[in-house]
Amino acid sequence: MAKKKKSKESSISEALGFKNMMLSERLSFMSGAILFCIAAYMIVSFISFFSTSSADISMIESPKVGEIMNTSRQFTNICGSIGAYISYFFIKRCFGIPAFLIPVFLLLLSTQIMRAYKFNLLKWFMCLMLIMIWSSLVLAEYLTPFFGDFCYNPGGDHGLSVCNTISNLIGTPGLSAILGLTAIGFLTYVSAETVYIIRKLLNPSHFFDKVKFKIVDTSKRDELIDTVEDPTVFDDPQEQTVEFVGDDVIVTTEPDYPEVPQKETEPEMPIHTTGEKDDDEDDVDMAVETGEDEESAEGETVGEDVSNLEPYDPKRDLENYHYPTLDLLKKYENDGKPYIDMEEQTANKNRIVQVLRNFGVEISSIKATVGPTITLYEITPAPGVRISKIKNLEDDIALSLAALGIRIIAPIPGKGTVGIEVPNAKPNIVSMESILNSKKFQESTMELPCAIGKTITNEVFMFDLAKAPHLLVAGATGQGKSVGLNAIITSLLYKKHPAELKIVLVDPKKVEFSFYEPLAHHFLAQVPDEDADPIITDVTKVVRTLNSLCKEMDTRYDLLKTAHAHNIKEYNKKFVERHLNPEKGHRYLPYIVVVIDEFGDLIMTAGKEVELPIARIAQLARAVGIHMIIATQRPTTNIITGTIKANFPGRIAFRVGAMIDSRTMPWCATTCWTRRPSLSQWW
């Protein structure tokens, strides 16, 4: 009876053990599957980060209420806001591109937990961690200059910080030595298979060994499988196959035979024959005659002579128009003239030199150029000093100078120096009157001159919008974006006649351009048969206006085609000289400048209806004299799309909310200004 009871208890315990084993296998498989999905999710978000980081980082670094929920899909990462934050943390803040090794290890771990394959997790963890940290330091130290326009460092902020710390302690050679010794130590750790491969490469006879067979006992079958397929061992250059025959295991090793180069047959040389005359050929005489020339006419032109006609004057319709006078602009005392405070300059110079010496940066000379609002300190680094080391000290120099912000230009184009721009304690006002009253602006021969400020050397800074040919303006609220647009419009109004220029103003805020309404009958252009205000504020009317501009662009191209002119300048010259007949539809073509404020609001409300005509005008309208100026507060990729960005080579970037927003506006090499305009260019 006791024996029967004992056997019953043992059967119950075996059943419970089997049930617990099945339950643990299910939990292990489910845990591994969840971990596998997390790793795959991280890989997808990391890959999406490379194309969407410019838009997502801006929102992550300067978040707004409700953005993390991504209700209106502000985040462009394919994995949503969580994927954007994960990618930002591991790639931007931590290890950079080598962060991909983290989800790789999670994949291995999930495979181990699901019991699909067996790994030496500790060995894999140590190797992948060492490779990730080492690669992060190498990328941050040596590949950072090649990623200057990207919104993230290839080695991550962690790698860059560690490189700077080690470089400050033991210098760049010491950092290179540490990285080299670490690489040598890692290769030594896994040198067994490496030495084997090198020996086989140095001894070619090993490649021609015969095929070998090895018979192993069945009891060692599991050990054999782990030995052959274990990825902790480096792949053998020879292909190995495992085949089970009965109770034995056969391992076949096939050597890699090098391909024997086939002997190329030399092409047959063509046989060339000389053009010698045969003896049997007869000599034949040939007479050569020329035709008579036609009698030339006495006239100088083929068509109708128009030299005696008076050139067409496009300003005749508005003969009594008077250009605006400079008395309308306010004049300031000491306008734009820099105030030099030697005590301030000497103190700033001493602080800059002291901060650089504290971090081991020696300089050979320093020079100060005082501007209206900032001072440029040009320093010449001592031999052997890396420029990147000076650029990384921007925050430390700003802290020492107690300045709101400084800018380091490393190096200054055309000079062998590094520039440090520091705001003046007493900035001077640069007024519009001093700019428009300058000789440079008055004697300018530009088609569409736009004066927007003064440089650090107190020279008037201006550019030709006709050569830009389109302009993209970005800046946060209160940073001078509207002032810059008004300066451009004012420059055009003071220089051009109403017959030579028409302006289209789009103002979604309804208050920025309202004071230009008195110019409705002279400069402002609008859709025909439109009774609305000359300044466009309604989104639906914006779409109608842009489509009308596209039709005007096509009409102008037809006129240029019939006139055989390449651009509007050649066409107007022919029309003024009366080489084009107005009865055939030809007319004088004024320049058209389209100014759009708060472009982000139009994109959010109209979307493609606004983007498509703007992209078409930006691509084609340059030759026919239609130019666009677009302003926005947040130049993210979902507002400034790639199509618009590619066709707006002219950029003006005021201070924006996040660093990535300014990097969204890379500067074209043909523009006349630097990557970030100096503070003295704006007033």
MIKEKE-318629 format. One line per 4 residues: number of its first residue (from 0); their letters; for each residue x, y, z of C-alpha. Coordinates in steps of 0.2 Angstrom, whole numbers, m for minus. Example, Ala and Ser with C-alpha at 12.3 -4.5 7.8 and 13.67 -1.06 7.14 Angstrom:
<sites>
0> AS> 62,m22,39  68,m5,36
</sites>
This chain:
<sites>
0> MAKK> 0,0,0  14,12,5  23,7,m11  8,11,m22
4> KKSK> 6,27,m13  24,32,m16  23,27,m35  7,38,m36
8> ESSI> 16,53,m28  31,51,m40  20,51,m55  12,67,m49
12> SEAL> 28,75,m46  34,70,m63  18,77,m71  21,94,m61
16> GFKN> 39,94,m66  35,92,m84  21,105,m83  33,117,m75
20> MMLS> 46,114,m88  33,117,m102  28,133,m93  46,139,m91
24> ERLS> 49,135,m110  34,146,m115  39,160,m103  57,159,m110
28> FMSG> 51,159,m128  39,174,m125  52,184,m116  65,181,m130
32> AILF> 52,185,m143  48,202,m134  66,206,m133  68,201,m151
36> CIAA> 54,214,m156  62,227,m145  79,225,m154  71,225,m171
40> YMIV> 61,241,m166  78,249,m161  86,245,m177  72,252,m187
44> SFIS> 71,268,m177  90,270,m178  90,268,m197  75,281,m198
48> FFST> 85,293,m187  98,296,m201  85,304,m212  73,312,m199
52> SSAD> 85,318,m186  85,336,m192  67,338,m188  65,327,m173
56> ISMI> 80,333,m163  73,351,m164  57,345,m155  67,334,m143
60> ESPK> 79,348,m137  65,361,m136  49,351,m132  32,359,m131
64> VGEI> 17,353,m122  8,338,m130  22,335,m143  28,318,m135
68> MNTS> 11,311,m138  13,314,m157  m5,317,m159  m3,327,m175
72> RQFT> 12,317,m181  25,330,m178  39,317,m176  45,311,m193
76> NICG> 54,295,m186  45,279,m193  44,272,m176  35,288,m168
80> SIGA> 40,299,m154  47,284,m143  58,279,m158  64,297,m160
84> YISY> 69,298,m141  77,281,m141  88,285,m157  92,303,m150
88> FFIK> 98,295,m133  109,281,m140  115,289,m156  116,308,m152
92> RCFG> 119,308,m134  129,292,m131  139,282,m144  134,288,m161
96> IPAF> 134,276,m176  142,261,m165  126,261,m155  119,249,m168
100> LIPV> 129,235,m158  117,237,m143  102,230,m153  113,217,m161
104> FLLL> 118,211,m143  99,211,m139  96,200,m154  109,187,m148
108> LSTQ> 102,188,m130  84,185,m137  90,170,m147  98,163,m131
112> IMRA> 83,166,m121  72,157,m134  84,143,m133  86,143,m152
116> YKFN> 104,144,m151  118,144,m138  130,158,m136  144,163,m125
120> LLKW> 135,179,m119  149,185,m108  162,184,m121  150,192,m134
124> FMCL> 145,206,m122  163,210,m118  169,210,m136  154,221,m142
128> MLIM> 155,233,m128  174,236,m131  171,238,m150  157,250,m147
132> IWSS> 167,261,m135  183,260,m146  173,264,m162  164,279,m154
136> LVLA> 181,287,m148  189,284,m166  174,291,m175  173,306,m163
140> EYLT> 191,310,m164  195,307,m183  179,308,m193  170,323,m184
144> PFFG> 176,336,m197  168,326,m211  151,327,m202  151,346,m200
148> DFCY> 134,349,m208  125,334,m199  115,336,m183  124,323,m174
152> NPGG> 142,317,m170  147,301,m178  154,295,m161  141,303,m151
156> DHGL> 142,316,m137  149,303,m125  163,299,m137  167,317,m141
160> SVCN> 167,321,m122  179,307,m118  190,311,m132  191,329,m126
164> TISN> 194,324,m108  208,312,m113  216,324,m126  216,338,m112
168> LIGT> 225,327,m100  238,318,m111  236,326,m128  231,320,m145
172> PGLS> 247,308,m147  242,300,m130  224,297,m136  230,290,m152
176> AILG> 242,278,m142  228,272,m131  217,268,m145  231,259,m154
180> LTAI> 236,249,m139  217,244,m136  216,238,m154  232,228,m153
184> GFLT> 226,220,m136  209,216,m144  217,208,m159  229,198,m147
188> YVSA> 214,192,m138  207,184,m153  224,180,m162  222,161,m162
192> ETVY> 212,161,m178  220,176,m185  238,168,m184  230,153,m192
196> IIRK> 223,163,m207  240,172,m209  250,156,m209  239,149,m223
200> LLNP> 240,165,m233  259,165,m231  260,147,m236  251,144,m253
204> SHFF> 253,125,m252  240,124,m239  227,129,m252  231,114,m263
208> DKVK> 229,101,m250  218,86,m254  200,84,m247  201,77,m229
212> FKIV> 188,67,m221  186,65,m202  175,53,m193  169,57,m176
216> DTSK> 160,47,m163  141,50,m161  143,54,m143  153,70,m148
220> RDEL> 140,75,m160  134,90,m150  151,96,m146  155,95,m164
224> IDTV> 140,106,m169  145,119,m156  163,119,m162  158,121,m180
228> EDPT> 144,133,m179  149,143,m164  150,162,m170  162,166,m156
232> VFDD> 176,158,m166  181,167,m182  175,160,m198  187,148,m206
236> PQEQ> 192,153,m224  189,135,m229  171,130,m231  166,116,m219
240> TVEF> 150,105,m221  143,93,m208  135,77,m214  127,63,m203
244> VGDD> 130,46,m210  122,32,m199  130,35,m182  145,44,m188
248> VIVT> 148,62,m192  158,67,m207  166,84,m208  171,89,m226
252> TEPD> 184,103,m228  185,110,m246  200,120,m250  198,136,m259
256> YPEV> 207,134,m275  213,150,m283  207,153,m300  220,149,m314
260> PQKE> 221,164,m325  217,159,m343  229,164,m356  222,178,m366
264> TEPE> 224,177,m385  232,191,m393  221,200,m406  227,200,m423
268> MPIH> 235,216,m429  226,224,m443  235,225,m459  238,242,m465
272> TTGE> 241,246,m484  250,261,m491  242,272,m503  255,271,m516
276> KDDD> 250,273,m534  250,258,m545  261,259,m561  247,255,m572
280> EDDV> 236,270,m567  234,283,m580  236,302,m577  220,312,m580
284> DMAV> 220,331,m581  206,340,m571  200,358,m573  195,368,m558
288> ETGE> 182,383,m559  174,394,m547  156,402,m547  153,420,m549
292> DEES> 149,430,m533  132,437,m530  131,456,m531  130,463,m513
296> AEGE> 116,476,m508  120,493,m501  110,491,m486  116,487,m468
300> TVGE> 102,477,m461  90,464,m468  74,469,m458  66,485,m456
304> DVSN> 78,499,m450  73,504,m432  89,514,m428  80,531,m431
308> LEPY> 66,526,m418  66,533,m401  70,519,m387  55,514,m377
312> DPKR> 54,522,m360  44,510,m348  44,525,m335  34,536,m346
316> DLEN> 17,530,m339  22,537,m322  32,552,m327  27,561,m311
320> YHYP> 33,547,m299  45,553,m287  57,541,m278  55,541,m259
324> TLDL> 67,553,m250  79,549,m236  70,561,m224  57,548,m221
328> LKKY> 70,537,m212  76,541,m194  94,547,m192  104,542,m176
332> ENDG> 118,550,m168  135,541,m171  125,530,m183  135,514,m186
336> KPYI> 151,520,m180  160,508,m167  164,514,m150  181,508,m144
340> DMEE> 183,505,m126  201,500,m123  198,494,m105  185,482,m112
344> QTAN> 196,476,m126  211,473,m115  201,464,m102  192,452,m116
348> KNRI> 209,449,m123  217,444,m107  202,432,m103  203,424,m120
352> VQVL> 222,421,m118  220,414,m100  206,402,m105  215,395,m120
356> RNFG> 231,393,m109  221,384,m95  216,371,m108  233,369,m115
360> VEIS> 231,380,m131  245,392,m135  243,407,m147  256,417,m155
364> SIKA> 247,433,m159  229,441,m156  221,455,m166  205,464,m162
368> TVGP> 193,472,m175  179,482,m167  162,483,m176  146,492,m172
372> TITL> 139,478,m161  153,465,m160  171,463,m159  181,450,m169
376> YEIT> 197,444,m161  208,435,m173  220,423,m165  235,414,m173
380> PAPG> 237,397,m165  254,390,m161  261,377,m172  254,360,m168
384> VRIS> 237,366,m160  222,358,m168  208,370,m173  194,358,m167
388> KIKN> 201,360,m149  198,378,m150  181,376,m157  176,365,m142
392> LEDD> 180,379,m130  166,390,m136  156,388,m120  171,390,m109
396> IALS> 176,407,m117  158,413,m116  158,409,m97  174,418,m95
400> LAAL> 169,434,m104  152,434,m96  144,436,m113  127,431,m119
404> GIRI> 135,421,m133  150,420,m144  154,413,m161  170,405,m166
408> IAPI> 175,405,m184  188,391,m187  197,395,m198  192,413,m205
412> PGKG> 191,410,m224  206,417,m234  216,419,m218  227,408,m207
416> TVGI> 218,413,m191  204,408,m180  190,421,m176  181,424,m160
420> EVPN> 166,436,m161  161,444,m144  146,456,m142  151,473,m137
424> AKPN> 145,480,m120  139,496,m128  132,491,m146  128,505,m158
428> IVSM> 113,506,m169  115,503,m187  100,513,m195  93,510,m212
432> ESIL> 96,528,m217  115,526,m215  114,511,m227  103,518,m240
436> NSKK> 113,535,m240  130,526,m243  139,528,m259  139,510,m262
440> FQES> 120,508,m262  117,524,m272  130,519,m286  125,501,m286
444> TMEL> 121,493,m303  112,478,m297  96,473,m304  87,470,m287
448> PCAI> 99,477,m274  95,472,m256  105,481,m242  103,472,m225
452> GKTI> 116,479,m214  134,482,m211  149,471,m209  161,470,m194
456> TNEV> 172,482,m204  158,495,m205  155,492,m224  137,491,m231
460> FMFD> 132,473,m234  121,471,m249  117,457,m262  108,456,m279
464> LAKA> 91,446,m277  91,443,m296  107,432,m294  102,424,m277
468> PHLL> 89,420,m285  77,415,m271  79,418,m252  75,408,m237
472> VAGA> 74,417,m220  73,408,m204  73,415,m186  64,413,m170
476> TGQG> 51,425,m163  59,442,m159  76,439,m167  74,452,m181
480> KSVG> 66,441,m195  53,454,m199  66,468,m198  76,459,m211
484> LNAI> 61,457,m223  57,476,m221  75,481,m225  74,471,m241
488> ITSL> 58,478,m246  63,496,m242  79,494,m252  69,489,m267
492> LYKK> 57,503,m265  71,516,m264  80,509,m279  67,503,m292
496> HPAE> 53,512,m302  35,505,m301  37,501,m320  52,490,m316
500> LKIV> 46,481,m300  30,473,m294  29,465,m276  17,451,m270
504> LVDP> 15,452,m251  8,437,m242  5,440,m223  m5,427,m214
508> KKVE> m3,437,m197  m11,452,m206  m1,465,m196  17,463,m203
512> FSFY> 15,471,m220  m1,481,m217  8,498,m219  12,494,m237
516> EPLA> m6,496,m242  m4,514,m249  7,506,m263  m7,496,m270
520> HHFL> m8,506,m286  11,507,m289  21,492,m283  9,479,m276
524> AQVP> 3,466,m288  m13,455,m286  m24,443,m296  m35,452,m309
528> DEDA> m53,455,m305  m49,453,m287  m58,465,m275  m49,459,m259
532> DPII> m35,469,m250  m19,470,m260  m9,461,m246  m15,443,m246
536> TDVT> m20,436,m229  m32,422,m234  m24,405,m238  m36,401,m252
540> KVVR> m31,417,m260  m13,413,m258  m16,397,m268  m25,407,m282
544> TLNS> m11,420,m282  3,407,m283  m6,398,m297  m8,414,m306
548> LCKE> 11,417,m305  14,400,m313  3,405,m328  12,422,m329
552> MDTR> 28,412,m328  23,401,m343  17,417,m353  34,425,m350
556> YDLL> 43,410,m356  33,410,m372  37,428,m375  56,424,m372
560> KTAH> 55,410,m384  47,420,m398  60,434,m394  75,422,m394
564> AHNI> 80,429,m377  88,419,m363  82,429,m349  72,444,m344
568> KEYN> 86,456,m345  90,452,m364  71,453,m367  68,470,m360
572> KKFV> 83,476,m369  76,471,m385  59,478,m381  67,495,m376
576> ERHL> 77,496,m392  60,492,m401  66,475,m409  50,467,m403
580> NPEK> 32,471,m409  19,475,m396  5,470,m408  12,452,m407
584> GHRY> 9,452,m388  26,458,m383  27,470,m368  39,477,m355
588> LPYI> 42,464,m341  44,471,m324  53,460,m310  41,452,m298
592> VVVI> 46,449,m280  35,437,m269  37,439,m250  29,426,m239
596> DEFG> 29,428,m220  26,414,m209  27,400,m222  25,387,m209
600> DLIM> 7,392,m206  3,391,m225  11,373,m225  1,367,m210
604> TAGK> m16,374,m217  m14,371,m236  0,359,m238  3,353,m256
608> EVEL> m8,366,m263  5,379,m258  21,368,m259  19,363,m277
612> PIAR> 17,380,m285  31,387,m275  43,373,m280  38,376,m298
616> IAQL> 41,394,m297  58,392,m288  64,379,m301  59,389,m317
620> ARAV> 55,407,m313  73,414,m312  75,418,m330  58,427,m332
624> GIHM> 61,439,m317  50,431,m303  59,429,m287  53,423,m270
628> IIAT> 57,427,m252  51,414,m239  52,417,m220  48,404,m206
632> QRPT> 51,403,m188  55,384,m187  65,378,m203  61,359,m200
636> TNII> 61,347,m214  42,345,m213  40,364,m217  55,367,m228
640> TGTI> 54,351,m238  68,345,m249  61,351,m265  60,369,m258
644> KANF> 77,368,m250  85,363,m265  79,378,m275  83,391,m262
648> PGRI> 102,393,m263  101,410,m254  99,408,m235  98,421,m220
652> AFRV> 98,412,m203  94,422,m188  95,415,m170  83,400,m169
656> GAMI> 76,389,m155  88,374,m157  105,371,m165  98,358,m177
660> DSRT> 86,372,m185  101,382,m191  109,366,m198  93,363,m208
664> MPWC> 98,378,m218  116,374,m225  123,389,m234  127,389,m252
668> ATTC> 145,392,m257  140,405,m269  132,417,m257  141,432,m250
672> WTRR> 139,429,m232  145,417,m219  136,402,m212  129,412,m197
676> PSLS> 129,431,m200  138,441,m188  128,452,m176  133,468,m184
680> QWW> 124,464,m200  107,467,m191  100,482,m182
</sites>
